Amino acid sequence: TTELFEPHINKFVEIKAMPRYDADHTIIGVVHVIRDITERKRAEEELRDAEIRYRLLFDQSPDGIVILDPETKRFLEFNETACRQLGYSREEFARLSLADLEAPETPEDTHKHVKKVMLEGRNDFETLQRTRTGELRNIHVKAQFLDIGGRPIYHCVWRDITEHRRLEAQYLQAQKMESIGILAGGVAHDYNNILSAIIGYGHVTLMKMAEDDPQRYEVIGEMLSE
């Protein structure tokens, strides 16, 4: 069998050559069967290109990408970003399962979560993952269930949003402090209005009292204490 490419007509062909015998079993010629395999070749090239593109995206993605066995929850494949996010080497990461990383979930919870994704096909959610040093990281997960060659896999994209959550918490705290400041300013303003009224009435009262009135000093004392 021989495969040929005809550049002037852009065709791939497969040629099978079979000898032709006469009655004395002497070869008297060759029979050629030519089959056009252009579409098959193009499909193979497209598949190969797609695999190369996916591998580049997989390896160079800024997000962690992992592929798990849905039964054992162990990692079948993962990129460097997934290891780096959690502080593991590739050798260390390869020995882990999903349950080793999920901080808020028990192994039973993880199993239920994976099963839910398998039933629904995909899911987006946020979780906490524990790094090699014990630090908790906020991770947004895009998970989907895929069937590749008859084998089920659990495909996840992990995006570390810890810094985003920290900035968000700082912003909310700043908003709370601003609201408290506005409230305190309003209370102080109202309190000053009340004090101004008290002091004003005190002055009027003093003007109406005799210089030797013993209550005069009590009024002055109240005004000074305010």
N, C-alpha and C positions, 0 to 999 in steps of 0.2 A: 504494500500500500504506500502510495506517495501523495504528499500534499504539495500543490503548486499554487503560486500566486501569479496571475497574469496582470502586470501593471497597466497595460494599455486598455484593458477592459475592466479593471478593478474587480476581479473575481477570484475567489479561492475555490479550487477544485480538488477533489480526492480521486486519485486514479488507482484502480486495482488491475494488476496485470496477471493474466492466467495463460499458461501455455496451451496450445492446441495440438493434439496428437492425431496421427493417421492410424490406420488399422494395424500398423506394425509398431505402434507406440513411439513413433518418431515425431519429434517436434517439427511441425510444419508452419507454425506461426504463433502469434500471441494475440489474445483477446484482451482489449482494454475496456474497463467499465469506468466511465467518468461521471462523478457526482458533484453537483454544485453545493459547496459547504460554506458559501459566503455569509449567510445569515448566522450560521452556528459560530463562525469565527468572530463576527461582529459582536454577538451576544457574549462570547467568552471575553473579548477585549473590554466590553462595557462592564462586565462583572469584575474583571481584574482592576479596571480603573476605579470602580466604586469601592473595592476593597482597599486600594491604596489611599483614596480620599478619606475613607472612614478611619484608617489607621493613623493618618496624619492628624485628623481632628481628635481622635482618641488620645494620642500621645501628647499633643500640644494644647489640649483644652485647658483653659484657666480654671475649670471646675473639675472636681473629682468625678471619675466615671468608673463604675464597678459593675461586673457581671457575676451573679451569684447562682448557685444551685438552689432552687426553691425548697428542696427537701432538707439538705444539710445546713443551709444558710452560709456555706463557705464560699470564698471568693474563687471564681474560675479565671477571671481576668480583671485587671485594674490598671489605672495609669499612675504616673509618678505624682500627679497632683493629689490624688486620694491619699497616698502615703505621706506626702509633705504636709497636707492639712492637719493630719493627726500625729505627725512626728515619728512615723515608723519607717524603717528601711523596707525595701521590697521583700527581703527574706523574712522579716518579722511579720509584715502584713500578710504574707501568704499563709502564715500559720493561724491567722485569726478567723473568726466567724462574725457574722453580724451582731450576735448577742454580746460579743466582747466590747463592742463600741457603743451600743445604744444605752445611754445613761438612764433615762426614765423608764425603760421597758424591761420587763422580765423576759426570759426566753419564750415563755408562753405568749406574752403580748406580741413579741416579734413574729412568732409563728402565725398568730391570728392576723397581724397586719399584712404579712406577705400573702397569706391565703386570700385576703380581701382584694389585694391588687390583682391576683391571679384571676379572681372571679370577675372583676370589673374591667380588667385590661390595663388600666393605668390609674395613677393617683398622684396628686401634689400635696405635700404636707411639710410641716416644720418639726424638727426634733432636736434633741440635745445629744451630742456625741462626746465621748470622753477620749482625750488625747493620751498619748503614751505617758505623759507626766501627770495625768489626773485632771487637767484643766477641762472645763466644759465649754463646748463650742456650739453656737446656734447654727444649724444646718438646714437649708431648704432642700427638700428632696423631690425630684421628679422621677417617679418609678413607673415602669411598664413591664408587662408580661409579654414575652415573645416566644415563638416556637421556631427554632432553627434546626432544620434537618430532622424534624420529629422529636427534638429534645427541648423541653421547656427551660427557659432561663428567666431570671429576674434582673432587669437592666435598670440601673439607677444613675442619675446625675446628682452629685452633691455640690451645693453652692454654700460656701461659708459666709453667713450674714451676721457674724458676731459683732463686727465693727458697726454695721448698720443698726443693729439693735441697741448697741451702746449709745450711739449718737441720738437715736430716737428717744431713749430714756433720758438723756441729758436735756433734750429739747422739751420733753414733757415736764421735767423738773423746773426748767427755766420758766415755762408757762405758769406753773403753780406758784413760783416765787413772785412772778409779775402780778398774778391775781391777788396774792396776799398783800403785796405792796400797795396795789390800788385800793384794796379794802382798808388797809391800815391808814392810808392817806385820807380816805373818806371819813373814817371814824375820828381821826385827829381834827379834820376840818369841822365836823359836827361838834366835837368837844370844845374846840376854840370858840365856836359860836355861842355855846352855852356859857362858857367862862366870860366872854365879852358881855353877855347880858347880865350875869351876876355882878361883875365889876361895875357895870354901868348903873345898875340899881343901887349898888353900895354907895357910889359917889352921890347919887341923888339923895339917899337916906342921910348921909353925912351932912349934906348941905342943909337939911331940914332939922338937924339935931343941934341943941345948944352946945357951946364949947365945953361946959362943965358937966354935960350929961355922962354919967358913968357907963352907959351902954355904947357910947361913942367908941371907946377903946376895944370893945368886943367886936364891933363892926369892922374896925381897922384891922384887927387881928385876923378875922375871917378872910378879908380881902388879901392880906399878905400871904396867908396860907394857901390861897388859890393860886 
